[in-house]
């Protein structure tokens, strides 16, 4: 009688443990009225188990366990808690696998103490500890792993599924494992070894992908930061120009002093020096937009130092529905790439970069054209950088990311020795959140 009572208590606790762990792995957080679902479901399943045990016997009940317990639990997760089928199945199978840990600990405790009741005590204590460990350290990681992709969920659920099938095939529906069949005994080590090797391979590949993606994100973030710093420097240059203009009376006073002395050479030298400084500081006015004027002025100066001609056809309004850092990244990367490509050309007639920017309807259109030497290899729709240094090739990726975030279009083409870049960004449209 005592043994029957203990077995009933044990079955009830196992059911609570299995349901609770399945809920954790599936990522279910019952709230409000949904909290009643679990006690009701638990009571119904326990009642069904007791009725089967009473009228069909323990052996038949164990064979029916997947149909009267596991399948209803999977159905509850899918239909009531709206969890995907694959995640629900993997969660229940993984919870079943976790039940084996306290079972084995209970057997070890009973063997060490030589008392059969020590099995139950060790089993209950181990179950509490395992649940605490899963709830605190494991559940979130398992849930995120299964939600990452279907492939990840399938890979994760493969071992619990195979163990589930193995356990029921060799211990419940047959007696292969306890009969000492070599095939049955060696099956678990075979599965563990195989999936360990698969896990190592897939984990390494996944780590490599994540490392590469993180490196690209870091470089793109660095480019945005560089664009911000460059824009701040351009604005500082504009402020210096305003200060220089404010101090013009001092320059005129000094020139008047040179004139009073009759020293024409000092006047000429001073005017040349002042003119050079003002040219370097004063942004050229290309359009109504201050940010665009600052960027183009900066690259006009850079192009002139490299003896490259920058030809512009820019008609942009004072206000654009685009962040200054994004606008700076688009124009700076486009012009930097174009000027660098033209700088390799020896023919003076071809050392030109043409940039056009305007508003067409509700869209911002930016295009550049420049000659180039050698070949331009394409990687998909994007030109592939031939330079091996870290960071090269990310200028184009940075532009493409901005365009795609705004739901725009881009194209990179070559035609008759000329590289043509076109960007089209819808304005007034919020960028996509990552």
C-alpha positions as CSV (number, residue, x, y, z in Angstrom):
1,X,0.0,0.0,0.0
2,X,2.8,2.4,0.9
3,X,4.6,1.6,-2.3
4,X,1.4,2.4,-4.3
5,X,1.0,5.8,-2.5
6,X,4.7,6.6,-3.1
7,X,4.3,5.8,-6.8
8,X,1.2,7.9,-7.1
9,X,3.0,10.9,-5.4
10,X,6.0,10.3,-7.6
11,X,3.9,10.3,-10.8
12,X,2.1,13.5,-9.8
13,X,5.4,15.3,-9.1
14,X,7.0,14.0,-12.4
15,X,3.9,15.4,-14.2
16,X,4.3,18.8,-12.5
17,X,8.0,18.9,-13.3
18,X,7.5,17.9,-17.0
19,X,4.8,20.4,-17.6
20,X,6.7,23.2,-15.8
21,X,9.9,22.6,-17.7
22,X,8.0,22.3,-21.1
23,X,6.4,25.7,-20.3
24,X,9.8,27.2,-19.6
25,X,11.4,25.9,-22.7
26,X,8.5,27.0,-24.9
27,X,8.8,30.6,-23.7
28,X,5.3,30.7,-22.2
29,X,4.6,33.3,-19.5
30,X,1.0,32.7,-18.3
31,X,-0.7,35.8,-17.1
32,X,-4.1,36.7,-15.8
33,X,-6.8,34.1,-16.6
34,X,-4.2,31.9,-18.4
35,X,-2.8,31.0,-15.0
36,X,-5.9,28.8,-14.5
37,X,-5.1,26.8,-17.6
38,X,-2.2,24.9,-16.1
39,X,-3.9,23.7,-12.9
40,X,-6.9,22.6,-14.9
41,X,-4.8,20.9,-17.5
42,X,-2.7,19.2,-14.8
43,X,-5.7,17.9,-13.0
44,X,-7.3,16.5,-16.2
45,X,-4.1,14.7,-17.2
46,X,-3.5,13.3,-13.7
47,X,-7.1,12.1,-13.6
48,X,-6.7,10.4,-17.0
49,X,-3.5,8.7,-15.8
50,X,-5.2,7.4,-12.6
51,X,-8.2,6.1,-14.6
52,X,-5.8,4.3,-17.0
53,X,-3.8,2.9,-14.1
54,X,-6.9,1.8,-12.3
55,X,-8.7,0.0,-15.2
56,X,-5.8,-0.8,-17.7
57,X,-2.9,-1.4,-15.4
58,X,0.5,0.2,-15.0
59,X,2.1,-1.4,-18.0
60,X,-0.6,-0.3,-20.5
61,X,-0.6,3.2,-18.9
62,X,3.1,3.6,-19.5
63,X,2.7,2.5,-23.1
64,X,-0.1,5.0,-23.5
65,X,1.8,7.8,-21.8
66,X,2.8,9.7,-25.0
67,X,-0.8,9.8,-26.1
68,X,-2.4,10.7,-22.8
69,X,0.3,13.2,-21.6
70,X,2.8,14.4,-24.1
71,X,0.5,14.9,-27.1
72,X,-2.1,16.8,-25.1
73,X,0.7,19.0,-23.6
74,X,2.0,19.8,-27.1
75,X,-1.5,20.6,-28.2
76,X,-2.0,23.0,-25.2
77,X,1.2,24.8,-26.1
78,X,0.2,25.2,-29.8
79,X,-3.6,25.9,-29.5
80,X,-3.8,27.7,-26.2
81,X,-0.5,29.4,-25.8
82,X,0.0,30.0,-29.6
83,X,3.5,28.5,-29.7
84,X,4.8,27.1,-33.0
85,X,4.4,23.3,-33.5
86,X,8.2,22.7,-33.8
87,X,9.0,24.7,-30.7
88,X,6.2,23.0,-28.7
89,X,7.4,19.5,-29.7
90,X,11.0,20.2,-29.0
91,X,10.1,21.7,-25.6
92,X,8.2,18.7,-24.5
93,X,10.8,16.2,-25.8
94,X,13.6,18.2,-24.0
95,X,11.6,18.3,-20.8
96,X,11.3,14.5,-21.1
97,X,15.1,14.2,-21.5
98,X,15.6,16.4,-18.4
99,X,13.4,14.0,-16.4
100,X,16.2,11.4,-16.8
101,X,18.7,13.4,-14.7
102,X,16.8,13.1,-11.3
103,X,15.9,9.5,-12.2
104,X,19.5,8.5,-12.5
105,X,20.5,10.5,-9.3
106,X,17.8,8.7,-7.4
107,X,19.1,5.3,-8.6
108,X,22.7,6.2,-7.5
109,X,21.5,7.4,-4.1
110,X,19.6,4.1,-3.6
111,X,22.6,2.1,-4.7
112,X,25.0,4.0,-2.3
113,X,22.7,3.8,0.7
114,X,21.3,0.3,0.0
115,X,17.7,1.5,0.7
116,X,15.0,1.4,-2.0
117,X,13.2,4.4,-0.4
118,X,16.4,6.5,-0.8
119,X,15.7,6.3,-4.5
120,X,12.5,8.4,-4.1
121,X,14.1,10.9,-1.7
122,X,17.1,11.4,-4.0
123,X,14.7,11.6,-7.0
124,X,12.5,14.4,-5.4
125,X,15.5,16.4,-4.1
126,X,17.3,16.1,-7.5
127,X,14.1,17.2,-9.3
128,X,13.9,20.4,-7.3
129,X,17.5,21.2,-7.9
130,X,17.3,20.5,-11.6
131,X,14.2,22.6,-12.0
132,X,15.9,25.5,-10.2
133,X,19.0,25.2,-12.4
134,X,16.9,25.0,-15.6
135,X,14.7,28.0,-14.6
136,X,17.6,30.2,-13.6
137,X,20.4,29.3,-16.1
138,X,19.1,27.2,-19.0
139,X,15.5,28.0,-20.0
140,X,16.2,31.4,-21.7
141,X,19.2,30.1,-23.7
142,X,17.1,27.1,-24.9
143,X,14.2,29.3,-25.9
144,X,16.4,31.7,-27.8
145,X,18.2,28.8,-29.5
146,X,14.9,27.3,-30.7
147,X,13.4,30.6,-31.8
148,X,16.5,31.6,-33.9
149,X,15.5,29.5,-36.9
150,X,13.7,26.2,-37.9
151,X,17.1,24.6,-38.6
152,X,18.4,25.5,-35.1
153,X,15.2,24.2,-33.5
154,X,15.4,20.9,-35.5
155,X,19.1,20.5,-34.6
156,X,18.4,21.1,-30.9
157,X,15.3,18.8,-30.8
158,X,17.0,15.9,-32.6
159,X,18.8,14.5,-29.6
160,X,15.7,14.6,-27.3
161,X,13.6,13.0,-30.1
162,X,16.1,10.2,-30.7
163,X,16.4,9.5,-26.9
164,X,12.6,9.6,-26.6
165,X,12.2,7.0,-29.3
166,X,15.1,5.0,-28.0
167,X,13.8,5.0,-24.4
168,X,10.2,4.0,-25.3
169,X,11.4,1.4,-27.9
170,X,13.9,-0.3,-25.7
171,X,12.4,0.0,-22.2
172,X,8.6,0.5,-22.5
173,X,7.4,-1.3,-25.7
174,X,10.2,-3.9,-25.6
175,X,12.9,-5.1,-23.1
176,X,15.9,-4.7,-25.4
177,X,17.9,-2.4,-23.2
178,X,17.5,-4.5,-20.0
179,X,18.1,-7.7,-21.9
180,X,21.7,-6.5,-22.7
181,X,21.4,-6.3,-26.5
182,X,24.7,-4.8,-27.7
183,X,22.9,-2.7,-30.3
184,X,20.6,-1.1,-27.7
185,X,23.4,-0.6,-25.2
186,X,25.7,1.1,-27.7
187,X,23.0,3.3,-29.2
188,X,23.2,6.1,-26.7
189,X,27.0,6.5,-26.9
190,X,26.7,6.4,-30.7
191,X,24.1,9.3,-30.7
192,X,26.1,11.3,-28.2
193,X,29.3,11.0,-30.2
194,X,27.6,11.8,-33.5
195,X,25.8,14.8,-32.4
196,X,28.8,16.1,-30.5
197,X,30.8,16.2,-33.7
198,X,27.9,17.8,-35.6
199,X,27.5,20.3,-32.8
200,X,31.2,21.3,-32.9
201,X,31.1,21.8,-36.7
202,X,27.9,23.8,-36.7
203,X,28.9,25.8,-33.6
204,X,32.2,26.7,-35.3
205,X,30.5,27.8,-38.5
206,X,27.9,29.8,-36.6
207,X,30.7,31.5,-34.5
208,X,32.5,32.4,-37.7
209,X,29.4,34.0,-39.2
210,X,28.7,35.9,-36.0
211,X,32.3,37.2,-35.8
212,X,32.2,38.4,-39.4
213,X,28.8,40.0,-38.9
214,X,30.0,41.8,-35.8
215,X,33.2,42.9,-37.5
216,X,31.1,44.4,-40.3
217,X,28.8,46.1,-37.8
218,X,31.7,47.6,-36.0
219,X,33.3,49.0,-39.2
220,X,29.9,50.4,-40.4
221,X,29.4,52.0,-37.0
222,X,32.9,53.4,-37.2
223,X,32.1,54.9,-40.6
224,X,29.0,56.6,-39.2
225,X,31.1,58.0,-36.4
226,X,33.7,59.1,-38.9
227,X,31.0,60.8,-40.9
228,X,29.7,62.6,-37.8
229,X,33.2,63.8,-36.9
230,X,33.9,64.9,-40.5
231,X,30.6,66.8,-40.5
232,X,31.4,68.5,-37.2
233,X,34.9,69.5,-38.6
234,X,33.2,71.0,-41.7
235,X,30.8,73.0,-39.5
236,X,33.8,74.1,-37.4
237,X,35.4,75.3,-40.6
238,X,32.3,77.3,-41.4
239,X,32.3,78.9,-38.0
240,X,36.0,79.8,-38.4
241,X,35.1,81.5,-41.7
242,X,32.5,83.6,-39.9
243,X,35.1,84.5,-37.2
244,X,37.5,85.4,-40.0
245,X,35.0,87.7,-41.6
246,X,34.2,89.3,-38.3
247,X,38.0,90.1,-37.8
248,X,38.2,91.6,-41.3
249,X,38.5,95.1,-39.9
250,X,41.7,94.0,-38.2
251,X,43.1,92.7,-41.5
252,X,42.1,96.0,-43.2
253,X,43.8,98.0,-40.4
254,X,47.0,96.0,-40.9
255,X,46.9,96.4,-44.6
256,X,46.4,100.2,-44.1
257,X,49.5,100.2,-42.0
258,X,51.5,98.5,-44.7
259,X,50.2,101.0,-47.2
260,X,51.1,103.9,-45.0
261,X,54.7,102.5,-45.0
262,X,54.6,102.1,-48.7
263,X,55.6,98.5,-48.4
264,X,53.7,96.9,-51.4
265,X,55.5,93.6,-51.0
266,X,54.2,93.0,-47.5
267,X,50.7,94.0,-48.7
268,X,50.9,91.5,-51.5
269,X,52.2,88.6,-49.3
270,X,49.6,89.3,-46.7
271,X,46.8,89.3,-49.2
272,X,48.0,86.1,-50.8
273,X,48.2,84.4,-47.4
274,X,44.8,85.7,-46.4
275,X,43.2,84.6,-49.7
276,X,44.6,81.1,-49.3
277,X,43.3,80.8,-45.7
278,X,39.8,82.1,-46.7
279,X,39.6,79.7,-49.7
280,X,40.4,76.8,-47.4
281,X,37.8,77.8,-44.9
282,X,35.0,79.1,-47.0
283,X,32.5,76.5,-48.2
284,X,31.3,76.9,-51.8
285,X,27.6,77.3,-52.2
286,X,26.3,74.5,-54.5
287,X,22.7,74.4,-53.4
288,X,20.3,75.5,-50.6
289,X,21.4,72.7,-48.3
290,X,24.1,73.7,-45.8
291,X,25.2,70.2,-45.0
292,X,25.6,69.3,-48.7
293,X,27.6,72.5,-49.3
294,X,30.0,71.7,-46.4
295,X,30.5,68.1,-47.7
296,X,31.0,69.1,-51.4
297,X,33.3,72.0,-50.4
298,X,35.5,69.6,-48.4
299,X,35.7,67.1,-51.2
300,X,36.3,69.9,-53.8
301,X,39.4,70.8,-51.7
302,X,40.5,67.1,-51.5
303,X,40.0,66.6,-55.2
304,X,42.0,69.7,-56.1
305,X,44.9,68.5,-54.0
306,X,44.9,65.3,-56.0
307,X,44.5,67.2,-59.3
308,X,41.1,65.7,-59.8
309,X,38.3,67.8,-61.3
310,X,35.0,67.6,-59.4
311,X,32.0,68.5,-61.5
312,X,28.7,69.0,-59.7
313,X,25.1,69.3,-60.6
314,X,23.4,69.5,-57.2
315,X,19.9,71.0,-56.7
316,X,18.8,70.1,-53.2
317,X,16.5,72.1,-50.8
318,X,17.5,73.6,-47.5
319,X,15.7,70.8,-45.6
320,X,15.9,67.1,-46.3
321,X,14.0,64.4,-44.5
322,X,17.3,62.6,-43.9
323,X,19.7,62.6,-41.0
324,X,22.9,64.7,-41.6
325,X,25.1,61.7,-40.6
326,X,23.3,59.6,-43.2
327,X,23.6,62.3,-45.9
328,X,27.2,62.7,-45.0
329,X,27.9,59.0,-45.2
330,X,26.2,58.7,-48.6
331,X,28.0,61.6,-50.2
332,X,31.4,61.1,-48.5
333,X,31.6,57.4,-49.3
334,X,30.5,58.0,-52.9
335,X,33.0,60.8,-53.5
336,X,35.8,59.2,-51.6
337,X,35.5,56.0,-53.8
338,X,35.2,58.0,-57.0
339,X,38.2,60.3,-56.3
340,X,40.3,57.4,-55.2
341,X,39.5,55.5,-58.4
342,X,40.3,58.5,-60.6
343,X,43.5,59.3,-58.8
344,X,44.9,56.1,-60.3
345,X,44.4,57.4,-63.9
346,X,47.3,59.2,-65.6
347,X,45.3,60.8,-68.5
348,X,44.4,64.3,-67.3
349,X,41.3,64.4,-69.5
350,X,39.9,61.4,-67.6
351,X,40.7,62.7,-64.1
352,X,37.2,63.9,-63.5
353,X,34.4,63.0,-61.1
354,X,30.8,63.9,-61.9
355,X,28.2,64.0,-59.1
356,X,24.5,64.7,-59.5
357,X,21.9,65.1,-56.7
358,X,18.4,66.3,-56.9
359,X,14.8,65.6,-55.8
360,X,12.6,63.7,-58.2
361,X,9.0,63.7,-56.9
362,X,9.4,62.5,-53.2
363,X,12.7,60.8,-53.8
364,X,16.3,61.8,-53.3
365,X,18.4,60.8,-56.3
366,X,22.2,60.7,-56.1
367,X,24.5,59.5,-58.9
368,X,28.2,59.6,-59.6
369,X,30.2,58.9,-62.7
370,X,34.0,58.4,-63.0
371,X,36.5,56.7,-65.2
372,X,38.6,53.8,-63.8
373,X,41.6,51.6,-64.6
374,X,41.7,47.8,-64.5
375,X,38.7,45.7,-63.9
376,X,35.8,46.0,-61.4
377,X,34.7,42.7,-60.1
378,X,31.1,42.3,-58.9
379,X,30.0,40.3,-55.8
380,X,26.3,40.0,-56.4
381,X,25.0,43.5,-57.1
382,X,27.9,45.2,-55.4
383,X,31.4,46.0,-56.7
384,X,34.1,44.0,-54.9
385,X,37.1,45.9,-53.4
386,X,40.4,44.6,-54.7
387,X,42.2,46.1,-51.6
388,X,43.0,43.7,-48.8
389,X,43.3,46.3,-46.0
390,X,40.7,46.1,-43.2
391,X,37.8,48.5,-43.9
392,X,38.0,48.6,-47.7
393,X,34.8,47.8,-49.4
394,X,32.6,48.9,-46.4
395,X,31.9,52.4,-47.9
396,X,29.6,50.8,-50.4
397,X,28.1,48.5,-47.8
398,X,27.4,51.6,-45.6
399,X,25.6,53.4,-48.5
400,X,23.6,50.3,-49.3
401,X,22.5,49.8,-45.7
402,X,21.3,53.4,-45.5
403,X,19.4,53.0,-48.8
404,X,17.8,49.7,-47.8
405,X,16.9,51.1,-44.3
406,X,14.8,53.8,-46.1
407,X,13.3,51.3,-48.6
408,X,15.2,52.7,-51.5
409,X,17.0,51.3,-54.6
410,X,20.7,51.2,-55.7
411,X,22.7,50.2,-58.8
412,X,26.4,50.0,-59.6
413,X,27.2,49.6,-63.3
414,X,30.1,50.0,-65.7
415,X,29.7,51.4,-69.2
416,X,32.4,52.2,-71.7
417,X,35.1,52.5,-69.0
418,X,32.9,54.6,-66.7
419,X,31.7,53.5,-63.3
420,X,28.2,54.7,-62.6
421,X,26.6,54.6,-59.1
422,X,22.9,55.5,-58.6
423,X,21.1,55.8,-55.3
424,X,17.3,56.4,-54.9
425,X,15.9,57.1,-51.4
426,X,12.2,57.8,-50.7
427,X,11.9,60.8,-48.4
428,X,9.4,61.1,-45.7
429,X,9.6,57.4,-45.0
430,X,10.9,56.2,-41.6
431,X,13.9,53.9,-41.8
432,X,13.4,50.2,-41.0
433,X,14.2,49.3,-37.4
434,X,17.0,46.7,-37.1
